[in-house]
């Protein structure tokens, strides 16, 4: 039986919270950050809950080690 390989791009974009929710980064987190206000940049650092349940199943298949 071969080893299960994690899809690295998915593993970098998503995390699982302590309560088991799938969390994602904000869109535009690193794009042209120099030109944005400090307040906006701080808001990008927080993670948001991923709410698309149909795709959440696929994400867990791509990165089984997230759990």
C-alpha positions in Angstrom: 0.0 0.0 0.0 1.6 3.3 -1.0 1.8 6.3 1.3 -0.8 8.9 1.2 0.6 12.2 -0.2 -0.7 15.5 1.0 -1.5 18.2 -1.6 0.9 20.9 -0.5 -1.0 23.9 -1.9 -4.1 22.8 -0.1 -2.2 22.3 3.2 -0.8 25.8 3.0 -4.1 27.5 2.4 -6.3 25.7 5.0 -6.0 24.8 8.7 -8.3 23.0 11.1 -9.4 24.9 14.2 -9.4 23.4 17.7 -13.2 22.8 17.3 -12.7 21.0 14.0 -13.8 23.7 11.6 -12.0 24.2 8.3 -10.4 27.7 8.3 -9.1 29.6 5.3 -7.0 32.7 4.8 -8.5 35.9 3.5 -8.3 36.5 -0.3 -5.6 39.1 -1.2 -3.5 38.5 1.9 -0.1 39.1 0.4 -0.9 41.0 -2.8 0.4 44.6 -2.7 0.4 44.8 1.0 2.7 47.8 1.1 0.0 50.1 -0.3 -2.7 49.1 2.2 -3.6 50.6 5.6 -2.3 48.9 8.7 -5.9 48.2 9.9 -6.7 46.4 6.7 -3.5 44.4 6.8 -4.3 43.3 10.4 -7.7 42.1 9.2 -6.1 39.9 6.6 -4.1 38.0 9.2 -7.2 36.5 10.8 -8.5 33.3 9.4 -12.1 32.8 8.3 -14.3 29.7 8.5 -14.6 27.9 5.2 -18.4 27.5 4.6 -18.6 25.6 1.4 -19.4 22.1 2.8 -19.3 20.3 -0.6 -15.8 21.5 -1.3 -14.7 20.9 2.3 -15.0 17.2 1.7 -12.7 17.5 -1.3 -10.2 19.6 0.7 -10.0 16.9 3.4 -9.3 14.3 0.7 -6.5 16.4 -0.7 -4.9 17.0 2.7 -5.8 14.2 5.0 -3.1 15.2 7.5 -4.9 18.5 8.3 -7.1 16.7 10.9 
